[in-house]
Amino acid sequence: MSGFSDSTIDIGETVSSNVVVGTVIRSHAGGHLVHLPELDVNLLCQARGRLKKERVSIVTGDRVTLDDVDPDKGTGVITSCLERENLLSRPLLANVDQVIIVQAIHQPDWNALVCDRYLVHFQLEVRDSLPILCFNKSDLASEDDKKALRSIYEPLGYLVTIVSATTGEGLDGLANLLLSKATVFAGPSGVGKSSLLNRLEPELHLKIGVMDNDFGVGRHTTTYSELYRISNEQLRSLGVTGENVAWVADTPGFGLSEFKHPEPLDVVWQFPDLAKFAVDCKYSDCTHLVEQGCNVLSNLEQIDPIRFDNYTIMVKESQSEKSILRDTSKKVESAVKTVGGREGKAVHVPLLSGRYRSKAKNTERQQLKRRASFVDSDEDADFVDDSDIDSSSDSSTQVEET
């Protein structure tokens, strides 16, 4: 993320050269905590009143320009928010370089469907970077377990790293993946995301949940988004050389309804093992589920059965969601109208039937203009100006009301 390494930028007309640029590492009601790379300090900044009036949203990860910087007081003023490269919807986080999807091998046991849901979701959210798969709790797994997981995902082009927050296995390799990047750790609750981050940087002191039951279901412990820095000293202790910077963010676990779904016909492009056969399918609108002669179905022996089952489930979910949205949209359009503004403040109100609605001003003006065209062509009647129309419209309205 350039905001963590460059304090001055030149992006043409948007921002001139030598403008102080920082990166928001936390947003809260009291303001925004902004990291300034040039001085290596964090400043508590307020946004210019103009930005608030223009409803410019500033979220964690945003690159912002600063004015009135006072390192001694630790304050500054945000004057603008630069264009985002991407924006995660949950947690609300901008300009993410990569996502590491954390899964536990055991406790809770790895779930192929949950893993694929996370992959599809973050492939849609961060389109220019494939997610990295991190399998935690390797101390509870056999070598066969580890080989099996690698054999599924590495041939598909995913980078797989296997670690243990308990023993420290694989943490050096994981730390190397974080250098000079802003990385989001994502995955179900209880798989050890916060434990891994605490092991990478003990000074974080992130809250760690406990297992609710014998099935290894974890409690939700992360409730907001914040970027944390892993110190150079800690990186060196993990075997990383140089003066690189690493920024990481924890995320809460996802509920089923929070995963993104592409259009039903687009789900296949999020599964690399199916997509390579889908490109040669003779049907342009094929769902690759039941169509006779489908190239994907003709090559099922070359596709992992579990992956294809997960694909089938996600296509049907996408079809169901699309159907619900279509039906809901029809009901809203036919029965209500939206009034009251933007930014979530609008409300739906019932539409009156035609017999109870007053005539629109534009409709009345059009009717009067048509009548004017039939008036005899003398000097007094060959022109009707807007003031005449307005007065006639008003008088006619009054007559109707009386």
C-alpha positions in Angstrom: 0.0 0.0 0.0 1.7 3.2 -1.1 0.2 5.2 1.7 2.5 3.4 4.2 5.7 4.0 2.2 5.3 7.3 0.5 4.6 10.6 2.1 4.4 12.7 -1.1 2.7 11.8 -4.3 2.0 13.3 -7.7 -1.2 12.1 -9.3 -1.8 14.9 -11.8 -4.8 17.2 -11.3 -6.2 15.4 -8.3 -3.3 16.2 -5.9 -0.2 18.3 -6.7 3.3 17.2 -5.8 4.7 17.5 -2.3 1.4 17.0 -0.6 1.6 15.3 2.8 -0.2 11.9 2.5 -1.0 9.5 5.3 -3.0 6.3 5.7 -6.0 6.0 8.1 -5.3 3.1 10.5 -8.3 3.5 12.7 -11.6 5.4 12.4 -13.8 6.2 15.4 -16.3 8.8 16.6 -13.5 11.0 17.9 -11.7 11.3 14.6 -9.2 9.3 12.5 -5.9 7.9 13.5 -3.6 8.6 10.5 -0.1 7.1 10.0 2.4 9.5 8.5 5.3 7.5 6.9 7.7 10.4 6.5 7.9 11.1 10.3 6.8 7.5 11.3 4.2 8.9 13.6 0.4 8.5 14.1 -1.7 11.6 14.2 -5.2 12.1 15.5 -6.9 14.0 12.7 -10.3 15.6 12.1 -11.8 15.9 8.6 -12.3 19.4 7.2 -15.9 20.6 7.6 -16.3 20.7 3.8 -15.8 16.9 3.6 -18.5 16.4 6.2 -20.9 18.6 4.3 -20.1 16.8 1.1 -20.7 13.4 2.9 -17.2 12.1 2.1 -16.8 8.9 4.0 -13.3 8.1 5.4 -12.7 4.5 6.5 -9.7 2.5 7.7 -7.2 2.1 5.0 -8.0 5.3 3.1 -5.1 7.4 1.9 -5.7 11.0 2.8 -4.0 14.3 2.3 -3.2 16.3 5.4 -2.8 19.9 6.4 -1.9 21.7 9.6 0.3 18.8 10.7 1.7 19.2 14.2 3.9 16.2 15.2 4.4 17.6 18.7 0.7 17.7 19.4 0.1 14.6 17.3 -2.6 16.3 15.3 -3.5 17.2 11.7 -6.5 18.0 9.5 -7.7 15.7 6.6 -8.3 17.8 3.5 -9.2 15.1 1.0 -9.6 11.4 0.5 -7.7 9.8 -2.4 -9.2 7.4 -4.9 -9.5 3.9 -3.5 -8.0 0.8 -5.2 -10.7 -1.4 -3.5 -13.1 -1.5 -0.6 -14.0 -4.4 1.6 -17.6 -4.4 2.7 -16.9 -6.3 5.9 -15.0 -5.1 7.7 -15.2 -1.7 6.0 -11.5 -1.4 4.9 -10.0 0.3 1.9 -6.9 -0.3 -0.2 -6.2 -3.9 0.8 -3.2 -5.5 -0.8 -4.0 -9.1 0.0 -6.4 -11.3 2.0 -5.2 -14.3 4.0 -8.0 -16.7 4.7 -7.3 -18.5 7.9 -8.8 -22.0 8.4 -8.3 -24.5 11.2 -7.3 -28.0 10.3 -8.9 -29.3 13.5 -10.8 -27.8 16.4 -12.9 -26.8 14.5 -12.4 -29.3 11.7 -11.7 -27.8 8.3 -14.9 -27.4 6.3 -14.5 -27.4 2.5 -17.7 -25.5 1.8 -16.9 -22.7 4.3 -13.4 -22.4 2.8 -14.8 -22.1 -0.7 -17.3 -19.5 0.4 -14.5 -17.3 1.7 -12.5 -17.8 -1.4 -15.3 -16.7 -3.7 -16.3 -13.8 -1.4 -12.8 -12.3 -1.3 -12.1 -13.0 -5.0 -15.1 -10.7 -5.7 -14.0 -8.1 -3.1 -10.3 -7.9 -4.1 -10.3 -8.7 -7.8 -6.6 -8.0 -8.5 -5.2 -10.4 -5.9 -5.9 -14.1 -5.2 -6.5 -14.9 -1.6 -3.8 -16.8 0.3 -4.9 -19.9 2.3 -3.5 -20.2 5.8 -4.2 -23.5 7.6 -3.7 -23.0 11.4 -3.4 -25.5 14.2 -1.0 -27.7 12.4 0.1 -29.2 15.7 -3.2 -31.0 15.8 -2.8 -32.4 12.2 -1.0 -35.3 10.7 1.3 -35.0 7.7 -1.4 -36.7 5.6 -3.9 -34.0 6.6 -1.4 -31.3 5.5 -0.6 -33.0 2.2 -4.3 -33.4 1.4 -5.1 -29.7 1.8 -2.1 -28.7 -0.3 -3.1 -31.2 -3.0 -6.6 -29.5 -3.3 -5.7 -25.9 -3.5 -2.1 -25.5 -4.8 -2.9 -27.0 -8.2 -5.6 -24.3 -8.6 -3.1 -21.5 -8.2 -3.6 -20.6 -4.5 -0.7 -20.1 -2.2 -1.0 -22.4 0.8 0.8 -21.9 4.1 0.4 -24.2 7.1 1.1 -22.8 10.5 0.6 -23.2 14.2 0.0 -20.3 16.6 0.7 -22.6 19.4 4.1 -24.0 18.4 5.2 -21.3 16.0 5.5 -23.6 13.0 5.5 -21.8 9.7 5.3 -18.3 11.2 8.5 -17.2 9.5 7.0 -18.0 6.1 3.8 -16.2 7.0 5.7 -13.1 8.2 7.5 -12.9 4.8 4.2 -12.8 3.0 3.2 -9.7 4.9 6.2 -7.4 4.0 5.3 -4.0 2.5 1.6 -4.9 2.3 -1.6 -4.2 4.1 -3.0 -7.7 4.8 -6.5 -8.7 6.0 -6.8 -11.9 8.0 -10.2 -13.4 7.5 -11.9 -16.6 8.4 -14.5 -18.2 10.7 -14.6 -17.4 14.4 -12.4 -19.8 16.4 -9.8 -20.7 13.8 -7.2 -18.6 15.5 -6.9 -15.4 13.5 -6.3 -13.2 16.6 -4.0 -15.8 18.1 -1.8 -15.8 15.0 -1.6 -12.0 15.0 -0.7 -12.0 18.7 2.1 -14.5 17.9 3.3 -12.3 15.0 3.2 -9.2 17.2 2.8 -9.8 20.9 2.3 -6.1 21.6 -1.1 -6.2 19.9 -2.8 -8.0 22.8 -5.8 -8.8 20.7 -8.7 -10.4 22.5 -8.9 -14.1 22.1 -12.1 -16.0 22.3 -12.7 -19.4 23.9 -14.5 -22.4 22.4 -18.2 -22.5 23.2 -18.5 -26.2 23.0 -16.9 -29.5 22.2 -17.4 -29.0 18.4 -14.8 -26.1 18.5 -17.2 -23.3 17.6 -15.5 -20.0 18.6 -17.0 -16.9 20.0 -17.0 -13.7 17.9 -14.1 -11.6 19.4 -13.3 -9.0 16.7 -15.9 -6.2 16.3 -14.2 -3.3 14.4 -11.5 -2.8 11.8 -8.1 -1.4 12.6 -4.7 -1.7 10.9 -1.9 -2.9 13.2 1.8 -2.6 12.5 4.2 -5.5 13.1 7.4 -4.0 14.4 10.8 -4.4 12.6 12.2 -6.0 15.8 9.4 -8.6 15.8 9.9 -9.3 12.1 13.6 -9.8 12.6 12.9 -12.2 15.5 10.8 -14.3 12.9 13.8 -14.4 10.6 12.8 -11.5 8.3 15.7 -9.2 7.3 15.6 -5.6 6.3 13.6 -2.6 7.3 10.3 -3.6 5.7 6.9 -2.6 7.1 4.0 -4.9 7.6 0.4 -3.9 8.4 -2.3 -6.4 9.3 -6.0 -6.3 10.1 -8.2 -8.8 11.9 -11.9 -9.4 10.8 -14.9 -10.8 12.5 -16.3 -14.1 11.3 -18.9 -14.1 8.6 -22.5 -15.2 8.8 -24.0 -17.1 5.9 -26.0 -14.1 4.7 -22.9 -11.9 4.6 -21.1 -13.7 1.9 -21.2 -12.2 -1.6 -22.9 -14.1 -4.4 -22.1 -13.4 -8.1 -24.8 -13.9 -10.7 -25.6 -17.6 -11.1 -23.9 -17.8 -14.5 -20.8 -16.1 -13.1 -20.2 -18.5 -10.1 -18.2 -20.8 -12.3 -15.5 -18.2 -13.0 -14.7 -18.1 -9.3 -13.8 -21.9 -9.4 -10.5 -22.2 -11.4 -10.9 -25.9 -11.7 -14.3 -25.6 -13.4 -13.6 -22.4 -15.3 -10.9 -24.1 -17.5 -13.6 -26.4 -18.9 -16.3 -23.7 -18.9 -14.5 -21.6 -21.5 -15.0 -24.3 -24.0 -18.6 -25.0 -23.2 -20.9 -24.7 -26.2 -23.7 -23.0 -24.2 -23.3 -19.3 -23.4 -25.9 -19.5 -20.7 -24.9 -22.8 -19.1 -25.1 -23.2 -15.3 -23.0 -26.4 -15.7 -25.4 -28.4 -13.5 -27.7 -30.4 -15.7 -27.2 -29.3 -19.4 -26.7 -32.1 -21.8 -23.4 -31.7 -23.7 -22.0 -29.3 -21.1 -18.2 -29.4 -21.3 -17.8 -29.1 -17.5 -20.1 -32.0 -16.9 -18.3 -34.0 -19.6 -15.0 -33.6 -17.6 -16.3 -34.3 -14.0 -13.7 -37.0 -13.6 -11.0 -34.3 -13.6 -12.8 -32.2 -10.9 -12.7 -32.8 -7.2 -16.2 -34.1 -6.3 -16.3 -31.9 -3.1 -15.4 -28.8 -5.1 -18.1 -29.5 -7.6 -20.7 -30.1 -4.8 -19.7 -26.8 -3.3 -20.1 -25.1 -6.7 -23.6 -26.6 -7.1 -24.6 -25.3 -3.7 -23.4 -21.8 -4.4 -25.1 -21.6 -7.8 -28.4 -22.6 -6.3 -27.9 -20.1 -3.5 -27.2 -17.4 -6.1 -30.3 -18.4 -8.0 -32.4 -18.3 -4.9 -31.0 -14.8 -3.9 -31.7 -13.4 -7.4 -35.2 -14.7 -7.3 -35.9 -13.1 -3.9 -34.5 -9.8 -5.0 -36.5 -9.8 -8.2 -39.8 -10.6 -6.3 -39.0 -8.0 -3.6 -38.2 -5.4 -6.2 -41.5 -6.0 -8.0 -43.5 -5.6 -4.8 -41.7 -2.3 -3.9 -42.2 -0.8 -7.3 -45.9 -1.7 -7.5 -47.0 -0.7 -4.0 -44.8 2.0 -2.6 -42.6 4.9 -3.4 -39.3 6.1 -1.8 -39.2 9.6 -0.2 -37.2 11.4 2.4 -33.6 11.7 1.1 -30.5 9.6 0.8 -27.8 7.9 2.9 -30.3 5.4 4.4 -32.7 8.1 5.5 -35.3 7.4 2.8 -38.5 5.6 3.7 -41.1 3.7 1.7 -44.6 5.1 1.7 -47.7 3.6 0.1 -48.8 4.9 -3.3 -52.2 6.4 -3.6 -54.5 5.0 -6.2 -55.0 7.1 -9.3 -58.4 8.5 -8.3 -56.9 10.2 -5.2 -53.8 11.7 -6.7 -53.7 15.4 -7.6 -52.7 16.3 -11.2 -49.0 17.1 -11.7 -48.1 20.7 -12.7 -46.3 19.5 -15.8 -49.3 17.5 -17.0 -51.5 20.6 -16.6 -49.1 22.8 -18.5 -49.0 20.3 -21.4 -52.8 20.3 -21.5 -52.9 24.1 -21.6 -50.3 24.3 -24.4 -52.4 21.9 -26.5 -55.5 24.1 -26.0 -53.5 27.2 -26.9 -52.6 25.8 -30.3 -56.3 25.7 -31.2 -56.9 29.4 -30.3 -57.7 31.7 -33.2 -54.6 33.2 -34.7 -55.0 36.9 -33.8 -52.4 39.0 -32.0 -53.8 38.3 -28.6 -54.1 34.5 -29.1 -51.1 33.4 -31.1 -48.7 33.3 -28.1 -49.1 31.9 -24.6 -46.2 32.6 -22.2 -45.2 30.6 -19.1 -46.7 33.2 -16.8 -50.1 32.8 -18.4 -49.8 29.1 -18.1 -48.8 29.3 -14.5 -51.7 31.6 -13.6 -54.1 29.5 -15.5 -52.8 26.3 -13.9 -53.1 27.9 -10.4 -56.6 29.1 -11.0 -57.7 25.8 -12.5 -56.3 24.0 -9.5 -58.2 26.3 -7.2 -61.5 25.7 -9.0 -60.9 21.9 -8.9 -60.1 22.1 -5.2 -63.2 24.2 -4.4 
